[in-house]
Amino acid sequence: MISGTRLVGLLGLPVRESLSPRMQNAAFAARGLDWAYVPLEVAPEGLREAVAGLAALGFAGANVTIPHKRAVAALCDEADGDSVNTLVLRDGRMLGFNTDKEIVAGIEAERVCLIGAGGSAAALRPALPGDVRQFSRRAEWPPDADGCDLIVNATPVRDELLVDPAAEQAVVDLAYRSDGRPTALVEAARAAGCREVVDGLEALVRQGAASFELWTGIEAPLGAMRAALGLERGA
């Protein structure tokens, strides 16, 4: 690399509305690191070349989003499961990690309604507690959250209310709007007084903080990351 700036990428399609660059660059600045996080729009047919390019260009690593989480796991020298969202270049090897698991860490449930069957759902499923009922348009549909105490939306659906949450349920929604407005599910969950609501922006912080620590070896500045997304939560 010509300069001393360390680079981290975001591989996906599309990535133009992702808030990860804003959040991660704020995190790097907060820790005084000369690092930069750059979005890289990559079509499926170009994924192998893109991953090889990260190594050739000296990237520290990358995040991986839709639609590549499963495919990129097969390109790693070592991967944490069949679906990964974080790449780390270490000693010439490409390592794949699943920091999406941090989104649901600590949430208790006996029965889960998991909506979606893509890479995000595959990454979350091993970390979900209790009995998991999975729904997708290619299999069982529509979703049925009756009797479940946790609802997880692992699809990019933002405007359609796929299930009606109840007060005794917790809700995790991976989808978010770039302008910060709540998704249909999050709005309904808050209106219903759900016992816990993790919206897509908080989910982004949770997985992003774990990724930051894997790349840098430094504790993530949660306050700066949340502030970059307009969240008013404690550090």
C-alpha positions in Angstrom: 0.0 0.0 0.0 1.2 3.5 -0.8 0.0 5.2 2.4 -0.1 3.9 6.0 -3.9 3.9 6.0 -5.3 0.5 6.8 -8.4 -0.4 4.7 -11.5 -2.4 5.5 -14.1 -3.1 2.9 -17.8 -3.9 2.7 -18.7 -6.5 0.1 -22.3 -6.7 -1.0 -24.9 -5.9 -3.6 -26.2 -3.3 -3.1 -24.2 -1.4 -0.5 -25.0 2.2 -1.3 -27.5 2.6 1.5 -25.4 0.8 4.1 -24.7 2.8 7.3 -21.7 0.6 8.1 -19.1 3.0 6.6 -20.4 5.9 8.7 -20.4 3.8 11.8 -17.1 2.1 11.4 -15.2 5.3 10.2 -16.5 7.0 13.3 -15.2 4.1 15.4 -11.8 4.3 13.8 -11.6 8.1 14.4 -12.8 7.7 18.0 -9.8 5.3 18.7 -7.4 7.5 16.8 -6.7 4.9 14.1 -5.6 5.7 10.6 -8.1 3.3 9.1 -10.8 3.7 6.4 -13.9 1.6 5.8 -15.0 1.6 2.1 -18.1 0.1 0.5 -17.3 -2.2 -2.4 -20.3 -3.2 -4.6 -19.6 -6.8 -5.8 -21.8 -9.0 -8.0 -21.9 -12.7 -7.2 -19.9 -13.6 -10.2 -17.1 -11.3 -9.0 -16.9 -12.4 -5.4 -14.0 -14.7 -5.7 -11.9 -12.0 -7.5 -13.0 -9.4 -4.9 -11.9 -11.5 -2.0 -8.5 -12.2 -3.7 -8.2 -8.5 -4.3 -8.6 -7.7 -0.6 -5.4 -9.7 0.1 -3.6 -8.3 -2.9 -4.3 -4.7 -1.9 -3.4 -5.2 1.8 -6.8 -4.8 3.3 -7.1 -5.7 7.0 -10.4 -7.4 6.3 -14.0 -6.7 5.3 -17.6 -7.1 6.3 -19.8 -9.2 4.0 -23.5 -8.5 3.5 -26.4 -9.6 1.2 -26.1 -11.7 -1.0 -22.6 -13.1 -0.2 -22.6 -14.4 3.4 -22.8 -18.0 2.5 -20.7 -17.9 -0.7 -17.8 -16.1 0.9 -17.5 -18.8 3.7 -16.4 -21.2 1.0 -13.7 -18.9 -0.1 -12.1 -18.6 3.3 -9.0 -20.5 4.5 -11.0 -21.0 7.8 -14.6 -20.1 8.5 -16.8 -19.9 11.5 -19.7 -21.9 10.1 -21.4 -21.9 6.7 -22.3 -18.2 6.8 -19.9 -15.4 7.7 -20.1 -11.6 7.8 -16.6 -10.7 8.7 -13.3 -11.4 7.0 -9.9 -10.9 8.7 -6.6 -11.2 6.8 -4.1 -12.7 9.2 -0.7 -14.1 8.4 -1.6 -14.4 4.8 -4.8 -16.4 5.5 -8.4 -15.3 5.0 -10.4 -16.0 8.1 -14.2 -15.8 8.2 -16.2 -15.0 11.3 -19.8 -14.8 12.2 -20.4 -11.6 14.4 -24.1 -11.6 13.6 -24.4 -14.0 16.6 -23.7 -11.0 18.9 -27.1 -9.5 17.8 -29.0 -12.0 19.8 -26.5 -12.7 22.6 -28.2 -12.6 26.0 -31.8 -12.7 24.7 -33.7 -15.5 26.4 -36.5 -17.4 24.7 -38.0 -20.8 24.6 -39.6 -20.6 21.2 -38.4 -18.5 18.3 -40.1 -17.3 15.1 -37.2 -16.8 12.6 -38.2 -15.1 9.4 -35.9 -15.6 6.4 -33.7 -18.3 4.9 -30.7 -16.4 3.6 -27.2 -15.9 4.9 -28.3 -13.7 7.8 -30.8 -16.3 9.0 -28.2 -19.0 8.7 -25.7 -16.9 10.7 -28.2 -16.2 13.5 -29.8 -19.6 13.8 -26.9 -21.4 15.8 -27.1 -18.5 18.3 -30.8 -18.6 18.8 -32.1 -20.1 22.1 -34.9 -22.7 22.4 -36.9 -24.2 19.6 -36.7 -22.3 16.3 -39.5 -22.2 13.8 -38.2 -20.9 10.5 -40.3 -19.3 7.8 -39.5 -18.3 4.2 -41.3 -17.6 1.0 -39.6 -20.6 -0.5 -40.9 -23.0 2.2 -43.4 -22.4 5.0 -45.3 -19.1 4.7 -46.7 -16.9 6.1 -44.8 -16.6 9.4 -46.7 -17.6 12.5 -45.4 -16.2 15.8 -48.2 -17.6 18.0 -46.7 -19.2 21.0 -43.2 -17.8 20.3 -41.5 -15.5 22.8 -38.9 -14.1 20.3 -39.5 -12.9 16.8 -36.4 -12.4 14.5 -36.7 -10.8 11.1 -33.6 -11.8 9.1 -34.9 -10.4 5.8 -34.5 -7.0 4.3 -38.3 -6.4 4.5 -38.9 -3.0 6.0 -42.3 -1.8 4.9 -44.5 -4.9 5.3 -45.6 -6.2 8.7 -45.0 -9.9 8.4 -46.2 -10.8 11.9 -48.1 -8.9 14.6 -45.9 -8.8 17.8 -47.4 -9.0 21.3 -46.2 -7.5 24.6 -44.8 -10.7 26.0 -42.5 -11.2 23.0 -39.0 -9.9 22.2 -38.4 -8.6 18.7 -35.1 -8.4 16.7 -35.3 -6.8 13.3 -32.1 -6.8 11.1 -33.7 -4.5 8.6 -33.3 -0.7 8.9 -33.9 2.5 7.0 -30.9 4.7 6.2 -32.8 7.7 7.5 -33.4 6.1 10.9 -37.1 5.8 10.7 -38.4 2.5 12.3 -39.4 -0.4 10.1 -43.0 -1.7 10.2 -42.1 -4.5 12.6 -40.2 -2.3 15.0 -42.9 0.4 15.0 -45.5 -2.3 15.8 -43.3 -3.9 18.5 -42.9 -0.6 20.3 -46.6 0.1 20.0 -47.4 -3.3 21.5 -45.0 -2.7 24.4 -42.8 -5.7 23.6 -40.5 -6.8 26.4 -37.4 -6.1 24.3 -36.9 -4.5 20.9 -33.6 -4.6 19.0 -34.0 -2.6 15.9 -31.8 -2.8 12.8 -29.5 0.1 13.9 -28.8 -1.5 17.3 -28.2 -4.8 15.5 -25.7 -3.1 13.2 -23.8 -1.8 16.2 -23.7 -5.1 18.0 -22.3 -7.1 15.0 -20.1 -4.1 13.9 -18.5 -3.7 17.3 -17.5 -7.4 17.3 -16.1 -7.0 13.7 -14.1 -3.9 14.8 -12.5 -5.8 17.6 -11.5 -8.6 15.3 -9.8 -6.3 12.8 -8.1 -4.0 15.3 -7.6 -5.9 18.5 -9.0 -2.8 20.3 -12.2 -2.5 22.3 -14.9 -1.0 20.1 -16.1 2.6 21.0 -19.8 1.7 21.3 -20.8 5.3 22.2 -19.2 6.7 19.1 -20.7 4.0 16.9 -24.2 4.6 18.3 -23.8 8.3 18.0 -22.9 8.0 14.3 -26.2 6.3 13.7 -28.2 8.8 15.7 -28.9 6.3 18.6 -29.2 7.8 22.1 -28.0 4.8 24.1 -25.3 4.6 26.6 -21.8 3.5 25.7 
